[in-house]
């Protein structure tokens, strides 16, 4: 035996290599019939076996099982039973089960040689974990090992299937050798977002020598809004654990915990977590400067909107100058002609930053026309722009605030020291841009703007981290196949082609891989496939898969995926556990305001500001008789004050403010905000 450590001898031989004129063994596949043993009965599609050739051991993935008998046609069997299926046979006909095995890799006796010779007739065994790791090219990885899935083989260890992490090479996932990850599958069944989160968590835990961060776009409800919350109910907070129980969130199963242990990963949420969301339309009408730090989570278009959970939530607010570069995506293409475009370029050249600046320029043009008419002159243009074009622009710009759905404010925006969505990243930061409550133009604007600015930062070397992962769901929407182009599609194509050299990695997901631009999917060195619909599987994108593999993809259960990687000669099936974070409606069910009384909300807010709150009875005594709206108003002010640099005990500040009785607060009279003014002065 050439490589005894590659062969599971405890299970014994599970079959024997067979060759024939019709089915010869080749360098890339061979066939074997199975034994009538308990171990052989556990063989299944995707399992990995080992067999020997001259001076080498081949490790191969099982595919295309077929059962044979000596019948020449179906009629022979029909006549043998006289057409009666209930008739007992005089003797049992011999049948054999034959598997096709597709070679992952071959290990030669001489470590310095590579073997591609077909296997010879002989026994076939289950492959050991060491054999599988060798066949996946782990020894040739230039970067660190990143576990993406867990392979389960048919040979058992202490009653459980032999489990081997399916590693990918860091340098071929994040660059510089290759890069990018693409995930395909039916919506809701292939767990694309769940695996993207699992992969990012795996990267964060397994690349200690690099600063790594991630940017994700939340497009479905509260899917990605509570990634800082553990999936496990807390043991030290009984009231919170009770809310977990009421929401039906029982944590990971014992099986999932075993999977985490086998993968060498810890079950912990993302600690450095930030959410960015736009304003809700119509909540802020300031004519002057908007102080972004004063915006409460309740004013943002996001489902993470309670004061208690808003410590990591920040606004996305635009001035007109931020919108003008995307005028071509806002206005109807048929409407946005060369003349209209020329006037927009005039606004940009004059550095028109706000709607107030724009309105001032419109008054200036109106005065210019009026003065000319008073002098008896006829004016048809201003600075080369026809008055009809200017009137058209005026009409279209009047609808901009509603088109931008809360993104655009009238005046300037002062962020101060507040984190911004396009700012450099911190190590292990998970940044989520929440666009789930938007649709159409504003959603498209945010994705285009954020990715475009991140790409500019990458080109300038200002990302703040060594590697940044950008996750884009519904990739077929943003980078569709075909000749149709857009600024966002061009940026995504650039990232897929050059991003790995600029420390950017694109994680893309879609239901239809065949409808994504070829350059984007073609540049992904790692691809995952979940359950796929039959209308998609017939596309030429899947022609390299065997018929059996394609049929398997039609019925994959949740949590099971097919993995292709630059180091793998053959794609391999594997499973993964749920991500170690809250996803979907569980977050709002547990941490939403409807599940907290006002005293619990006060406690959670104080805790989110890094302080230990008083007991629940003491807080209930404080808020008793105070309208809930007033308590929330003051909680928002406390949060804004501490974001602006105020120090001290937030509970004492809140207690002082609530002691003011029933008087109304307009912000300017708040002692908290006066304290900010003193700090700034």
C-alpha positions, -999 to 999 in steps of 0.1 A, spaced: 0 0 0 16 33 -12 -1 58 11 -17 39 40 -25 72 58 -48 81 28 -69 50 31 -95 43 58 -86 7 66 -110 4 95 -140 6 71 -123 -19 48 -126 -19 10 -159 -5 -2 -155 -17 -38 -131 -26 -66 -120 -6 -97 -135 -20 -129 -125 -12 -164 -141 -22 -197 -139 -13 -234 -168 11 -229 -157 26 -196 -119 27 -193 -102 43 -164 -86 77 -173 -64 102 -156 -95 121 -145 -121 94 -137 -126 58 -130 -154 33 -121 -158 8 -94 -184 -17 -82 -194 -17 -46 -191 -44 -20 -220 -58 0 -208 -44 33 -222 -19 58 -195 6 49 -202 3 12 -239 9 18 -231 43 32 -215 55 -2 -233 85 -16 -229 113 -42 -202 137 -31 -183 112 -9 -145 109 -14 -126 77 -20 -91 66 -27 -76 40 -51 -41 31 -63 -23 34 -96 13 27 -104 33 43 -76 5 67 -67 -28 71 -49 -58 88 -65 -83 106 -44 -117 111 -62 -153 124 -57 -182 100 -62 -206 108 -90 -231 92 -113 -241 59 -96 -256 32 -118 -270 -2 -109 -265 -30 -135 -277 -66 -141 -271 -91 -169 -304 -83 -186 -301 -73 -222 -335 -55 -222 -364 -46 -199 -385 -72 -218 -364 -100 -204 -374 -91 -169 -411 -87 -179 -413 -122 -194 -393 -137 -165 -422 -127 -142 -449 -134 -167 -459 -98 -164 -469 -103 -127 -449 -80 -103 -462 -100 -73 -447 -133 -86 -419 -147 -65 -386 -153 -84 -371 -187 -84 -336 -172 -79 -325 -136 -72 -309 -119 -101 -274 -105 -95 -271 -68 -96 -241 -45 -90 -239 -9 -81 -212 10 -101 -199 45 -92 -181 70 -113 -153 86 -94 -139 120 -106 -102 124 -96 -95 154 -73 -57 148 -72 -31 120 -73 -3 117 -48 29 100 -62 52 78 -41 80 103 -49 69 137 -34 88 155 -62 67 140 -89 32 146 -101 12 116 -114 -16 117 -139 -17 79 -146 -51 61 -144 -58 38 -114 -54 1 -119 -78 -27 -109 -78 -30 -72 -97 -22 -40 -113 12 -33 -114 27 2 -130 57 18 -104 85 18 -91 98 52 -92 134 63 -55 137 54 -61 124 19 -90 149 14 -69 178 25 -41 168 2 -65 164 -27 -79 199 -21 -44 213 -25 -41 225 11 -4 218 11 1 242 -18 -18 271 -3 2 303 -4 -21 320 21 -39 310 52 -66 283 52 -102 297 53 -128 270 61 -159 276 40 -178 243 43 -177 210 61 -174 178 40 -190 147 55 -177 113 42 -194 80 45 -168 65 68 -178 70 105 -157 81 134 -174 72 168 -207 69 151 -205 103 133 -195 108 96 -158 117 91 -158 155 88 -132 175 69 -132 213 66 -133 225 29 -106 251 30 -99 278 4 -67 297 0 -68 332 14 -46 345 -14 -71 331 -40 -101 344 -21 -90 379 -10 -60 383 -34 -35 389 -47 -32 356 -66 -69 355 -75 -100 367 -58 -137 371 -53 -166 348 -43 -198 342 -61 -229 324 -47 -258 312 -68 -291 297 -58 -328 301 -55 -341 328 -32 -349 316 3 -336 281 -3 -299 283 -10 -290 305 21 -268 328 1 -267 356 26 -262 332 55 -232 317 39 -217 351 30 -220 360 67 -205 327 77 -176 331 53 -168 367 65 -169 355 101 -145 327 91 -122 352 75 -122 375 105 -112 346 127 -85 331 105 -65 361 91 -50 375 123 -20 391 105 -41 414 83 -67 442 89 -99 430 73 -133 446 71 -166 440 53 -193 461 36 -228 447 31 -261 460 17 -292 450 35 -320 446 9 -345 424 28 -362 436 60 -340 433 91 -318 405 76 -285 422 84 -294 447 110 -286 427 142 -253 411 133 -238 422 166 -264 401 185 -255 365 193 -276 337 181 -274 321 216 -297 335 244 -275 353 270 -270 335 303 -264 366 324 -296 386 314 -328 366 323 -351 393 309 -333 392 275 -332 354 275 -369 354 280 -374 376 249 -352 352 230 -375 324 241 -407 343 232 -392 349 197 -386 312 193 -348 318 191 -333 288 209 -297 292 196 -276 267 177 -284 229 179 -258 205 193 -252 193 157 -244 229 146 -220 233 176 -202 201 166 -199 215 131 -183 247 145 -159 227 165 -150 206 135 -144 238 114 -122 253 142 -144 284 145 -159 303 175 -196 311 176 -194 348 181 -212 378 165 -195 408 149 -183 431 176 -173 462 155 -206 467 138 -222 498 122 -255 504 103 -260 533 80 -295 543 68 -311 573 50 -335 597 66 -372 590 63 -387 614 38 -402 645 54 -388 642 89 -363 669 87 -370 703 70 -341 724 82 -334 753 59 -299 759 74 -273 733 84 -284 699 96 -265 684 126 -262 648 116 -254 638 152 -288 651 163 -307 627 140 -323 599 160 -326 563 148 -364 568 148 -360 594 121 -341 570 98 -356 546 73 -345 514 90 -360 487 112 -332 491 138 -348 523 151 -351 521 189 -330 543 212 -318 512 230 -303 497 199 -292 528 180 -257 532 193 -243 517 161 -268 533 137 -258 564 117 -275 585 91 -269 588 53 -278 624 44 -269 641 11 -266 677 0 -275 686 -36 -238 684 -45 -238 647 -36 -268 641 -59 -258 660 -90 -232 635 -102 -260 609 -105 -285 631 -123 -285 608 -153 -298 580 -131 -324 601 -114 -342 617 -144 -359 599 -172 -332 591 -199 -355 604 -226 -359 637 -206 -322 640 -197 -309 652 -230 -277 670 -239 -291 705 -231 -304 694 -197 -270 676 -190 -252 708 -200 -271 728 -174 -264 703 -147 -227 706 -155 -231 743 -151 -244 738 -116 -215 715 -108 -190 740 -122 -205 768 -100 -201 745 -70 -238 745 -62 -238 724 -30 -273 727 -16 -309 732 -27 -307 766 -11 -277 775 -34 -297 762 -63 -328 783 -54 -306 813 -50 -292 808 -85 -327 804 -99 -336 838 -84 -305 853 -99 -315 840 -134 -350 853 -129 -337 887 -119 -314 887 -150 -344 880 -173 -366 905 -155 -339 933 -157 -335 926 -194 -372 929 -200 -374 961 -180 -348 975 -204 -369 964 -234 -346 936 -244 -356 901 -254 -336 874 -236 -337 837 -247 -307 823 -229 -285 827 -198 -248 818 -200 -255 798 -232 -284 778 -217 -318 783 -233 -345 796 -209 -367 767 -219 -340 742 -207 -337 762 -174 -374 761 -169 -374 723 -176 -346 719 -151 -365 739 -125 -396 717 -129 -376 685 -127 -355 697 -97 -386 706 -78 -393 669 -75 -358 659 -64 -365 656 -26 -394 631 -32 -374 612 -58 -345 608 -34 -369 597 -6 -352 613 24 -316 612 11 -316 649 1 -319 678 26 -324 715 18 -293 729 33 -258 717 43 -250 687 64 -226 688 93 -213 654 102 -188 666 127 -169 636 140 -198 612 132 -188 581 113 -197 583 76 -207 555 52 -178 563 28 -152 568 55 -121 545 58 -127 512 76 -115 498 109 -101 464 115 -128 437 117 -155 463 111 -188 450 97 -205 479 80 -241 475 68 -259 499 45 -296 495 50 -316 501 18 -344 476 25 -370 503 30 -362 519 -3 -369 510 -39 -361 522 -73 -340 554 -77 -329 560 -41 -318 524 -36 -299 525 -68 -283 558 -59 -270 546 -26 -255 514 -39 -239 533 -69 -226 561 -47 -212 540 -19 -194 514 -41 -181 542 -64 -166 561 -35 -151 529 -19 -135 521 -53 -120 557 -54 -106 551 -19 -91 518 -30 -74 534 -59 -60 561 -36 -49 535 -10 -72 550 17 -93 520 27 -79 519 62 -76 481 61 -55 456 42 -85 438 27 -121 450 22 -149 426 13 -179 441 -5 -210 419 -5 -236 427 -32 -268 406 -34 -290 405 -65 -259 409 -86 -279 402 -118 -297 435 -111 -265 456 -106 -242 439 -131 -265 423 -157 -252 403 -187 -255 420 -221 -243 452 -236 -263 475 -214 -240 495 -192 -242 518 -161 -216 535 -138 -223 508 -111 -219 479 -135 -186 494 -148 -174 498 -112 -183 462 -104 -165 449 -135 -135 470 -125 -135 455 -90 -138 420 -104 -109 426 -128 -85 448 -107 -99 448 -72 -77 421 -58 -46 442 -66 -62 471 -48 -73 451 -17 -109 449 -27 -128 416 -29 -163 412 -43 -187 387 -27 -216 385 -51 -249 366 -48 -277 361 -73 -305 337 -82 -295 335 -118 -257 332 -124 -263 331 -162 -278 366 -161 -247 382 -145 -220 399 -166 -194 373 -177 -165 393 -165 -179 395 -130 -186 358 -126 -155 348 -147 -131 366 -124 -145 348 -92 -119 322 -82 -144 307 -57 -180 298 -65 -207 283 -45 -240 267 -58 -271 261 -37 -304 248 -50 -310 259 -86 -342 260 -106 -345 239 -137 -349 270 -159 -314 281 -148 -296 247 -147 -302 242 -184 -280 272 -192 -246 268 -207 -230 282 -175 -234 247 -160 -222 225 -189 -190 216 -170 -211 198 -144 -220 161 -148 -257 153 -153 -258 138 -118 -244 169 -103 -269 191 -121 -297 169 -109 -284 171 -74 -284 209 -75 -321 208 -83 -329 194 -49 -302 205 -25 -314 211 11 -307 243 29 -272 245 43 -257 222 17 -237 238 -12 -214 228 -40 -180 245 -38 -156 253 -67 -122 268 -59 -91 276 -79 -72 248 -62 -99 221 -67 -99 200 -98 -134 189 -91 -162 207 -72 -171 193 -38 -203 192 -18 -203 204 18 -225 218 46 -222 248 69 -239 257 102 -261 288 107 -241 320 112 -235 329 149 -257 360 146 -293 370 146 -309 373 112 -342 382 98 -372 390 120 -357 374 151 -337 407 156 -368 429 156 -388 403 175 -363 404 203 -349 439 202 -377 459 186 -395 485 207 -428 466 208 -411 439 229 -396 463 254 -413 484 280 -399 519 284 -379 510 315 -362 481 296 -355 505 267 -338 530 291 -317 502 306 -306 490 271 -298 525 260 -276 532 290 -259 498 285 -253 506 248 -234 537 258 -209 516 278 -224 522 313 -241 499 338 -277 508 343 -296 508 376 -320 480 384 -352 477 365 -374 487 396 -353 519 400 -357 528 363 -395 521 364 -398 544 394 -380 571 374 -402 569 343 -435 563 361 -460 589 351 -438 603 323 -452 600 288 -433 574 268 -427 599 239 -410 623 263 -387 595 276 -378 585 241 -371 621 232 -347 625 261 -331 591 254 -324 603 218 -309 635 232 -287 616 256 -274 594 227 -267 625 205 -249 642 234 -225 613 240 -219 609 203 -208 646 204 -182 639 231 -201 645 263 -187 626 293 -201 614 325 -230 591 336 -258 591 309 -283 578 335 -277 608 357 -281 632 328 -314 615 318 -326 616 353 -319 653 355 -337 660 323 -368 639 332 -370 658 365 -382 688 345 -419 677 348 -443 681 320 -426 711 303 -421 707 266 -386 706 251 -377 721 217 -341 711 218 -327 746 222 -337 746 259 -323 712 267 -295 713 293 -279 684 275 -276 704 242 -265 735 261 -237 713 276 -227 703 241 -225 740 231 -202 747 261 -180 717 252 -177 730 216 -170 765 227 
